[in-house]
Amino acid sequence: MKRLSLLAICGACLLALSPAAGRDVTFISTSDPHYRHTDHKAGNHNELNAASIDEMNRITEVEWPAKLGGGPIAKPRGVLCIGDLVDDGDHMEKGRNITEEQWKHYATDFGVDGTDARLKFPTFEAWGNHCGPPVGK
């Protein structure tokens, strides 16, 4: 009888038990939260972002529409945040680092691994034009 290595056996078990064994992948995609500093005068972006995250956290309590096959929505493997995480990626105001404040709001809501913030799923973020210095700087 042929002997299998421990690595091959563990790999086969992981593939069999892993959600990755199938082709279905559940994830959430969002973009442009434009977090603002605490005393920003225009809009309530931060509060709307918090409400959106609360909805994302409840996604497994929702079912797919019947025309898409119905059934519960699986736990997402993560949330892709496609850019413009903050509103001003290179901004100082009266000696105050506004970008740092905006980033703290983003990090408090989105976090990284699904255990360190309001969002209960890992986050994968991308760069947007508001995230960094303007062209030429």
C-alpha positions as CSV (number, residue, x, y, z in Angstrom):
1,M,0.0,0.0,0.0
2,K,1.3,3.4,-0.9
3,R,2.0,5.8,2.0
4,L,0.8,9.4,1.9
5,S,2.8,12.1,3.5
6,L,1.4,14.0,6.4
7,L,1.5,17.2,4.3
8,A,-0.6,15.6,1.5
9,I,-3.2,14.3,3.9
10,C,-3.5,17.6,5.7
11,G,-3.7,19.4,2.4
12,A,-6.5,17.1,1.2
13,C,-8.4,17.5,4.4
14,L,-8.1,21.3,4.2
15,L,-9.4,21.3,0.6
16,A,-12.3,19.0,1.6
17,L,-13.3,21.1,4.6
18,S,-12.6,24.5,3.2
19,P,-15.3,26.7,1.6
20,A,-12.7,27.2,-1.2
21,A,-13.3,23.6,-2.3
22,G,-16.4,24.9,-4.2
23,R,-16.6,27.6,-6.7
24,D,-19.0,29.8,-4.8
25,V,-17.3,32.8,-3.1
26,T,-19.2,35.4,-1.1
27,F,-17.7,38.9,-0.7
28,I,-19.0,42.4,-0.3
29,S,-17.7,45.3,-2.4
30,T,-18.1,48.9,-1.5
31,S,-16.3,52.2,-2.4
32,D,-15.9,55.9,-1.6
33,P,-16.7,56.1,2.1
34,H,-14.9,59.5,2.1
35,Y,-14.4,59.6,5.9
36,R,-14.2,63.1,7.2
37,H,-12.7,64.7,10.3
38,T,-14.9,65.1,13.3
39,D,-15.8,68.8,12.8
40,H,-16.3,68.7,9.0
41,K,-19.2,71.0,8.2
42,A,-20.6,69.2,5.1
43,G,-22.6,66.0,5.3
44,N,-22.8,63.1,7.7
45,H,-20.5,60.6,5.8
46,N,-19.1,59.0,8.9
47,E,-22.6,58.2,10.4
48,L,-23.8,56.8,7.0
49,N,-20.7,54.6,6.8
50,A,-21.4,53.2,10.3
51,A,-24.9,52.4,9.3
52,S,-23.7,50.7,6.1
53,I,-21.3,48.6,8.1
54,D,-24.1,47.5,10.4
55,E,-26.0,46.3,7.4
56,M,-22.9,44.5,6.1
57,N,-22.6,42.7,9.4
58,R,-26.2,41.5,9.1
59,I,-25.7,40.1,5.6
60,T,-25.8,36.4,6.8
61,E,-29.3,37.1,8.2
62,V,-30.6,37.9,4.7
63,E,-31.6,35.5,1.9
64,W,-30.9,35.7,-1.8
65,P,-34.0,36.7,-3.9
66,A,-35.8,33.7,-5.3
67,K,-34.9,34.7,-8.9
68,L,-31.2,34.2,-7.8
69,G,-31.8,30.8,-6.3
70,G,-33.0,31.8,-2.8
71,G,-31.4,30.6,0.4
72,P,-29.2,32.3,3.0
73,I,-26.3,34.4,2.0
74,A,-23.1,32.8,3.1
75,K,-20.6,34.5,5.4
76,P,-18.5,36.8,3.2
77,R,-14.8,36.0,3.1
78,G,-14.1,39.8,3.2
79,V,-15.1,43.3,2.1
80,L,-13.3,45.0,-0.8
81,C,-13.3,48.7,-0.2
82,I,-12.4,50.1,-3.7
83,G,-11.0,53.5,-2.8
84,D,-11.5,57.0,-1.5
85,L,-11.3,55.7,2.0
86,V,-10.7,59.2,3.3
87,D,-11.9,62.6,1.9
88,D,-8.5,64.4,2.0
89,G,-5.4,62.2,1.7
90,D,-2.9,65.0,2.1
91,H,-4.5,67.7,4.2
92,M,-3.5,69.9,7.1
93,E,-5.8,72.5,8.6
94,K,-4.6,75.1,11.1
95,G,-1.6,72.8,12.0
96,R,-3.9,69.8,12.4
97,N,-3.4,66.6,10.4
98,I,-6.9,66.1,9.0
99,T,-5.9,63.0,7.0
100,E,-4.8,61.3,10.2
101,E,-8.2,62.0,11.9
102,Q,-10.0,60.7,8.8
103,W,-7.9,57.6,8.7
104,K,-8.7,56.9,12.4
105,H,-12.4,57.0,11.6
106,Y,-12.0,54.6,8.7
107,A,-9.8,52.2,10.8
108,T,-12.3,52.3,13.7
109,D,-15.2,51.2,11.4
110,F,-13.4,49.0,8.8
111,G,-10.4,47.6,10.6
112,V,-8.3,44.9,9.0
113,D,-9.1,41.3,10.0
114,G,-12.7,41.3,11.1
115,T,-12.0,41.3,14.8
116,D,-10.6,44.8,15.3
117,A,-13.3,47.2,14.3
118,R,-17.1,47.7,13.8
119,L,-16.9,45.5,10.6
120,K,-17.0,41.8,11.3
121,F,-15.2,40.6,8.1
122,P,-11.7,41.1,6.9
123,T,-11.1,44.2,4.8
124,F,-9.2,44.6,1.6
125,E,-8.8,48.2,0.6
126,A,-7.6,49.9,-2.6
127,W,-6.3,53.3,-3.4
128,G,-8.5,56.1,-4.7
129,N,-7.7,59.6,-5.9
130,H,-8.8,61.1,-2.6
131,C,-6.5,58.8,-0.6
132,G,-3.2,60.5,-1.5
133,P,-1.6,63.7,-2.4
134,P,-2.9,65.6,-5.4
135,V,-1.2,65.0,-8.8
136,G,2.2,66.8,-8.9
137,K,2.9,66.8,-5.1
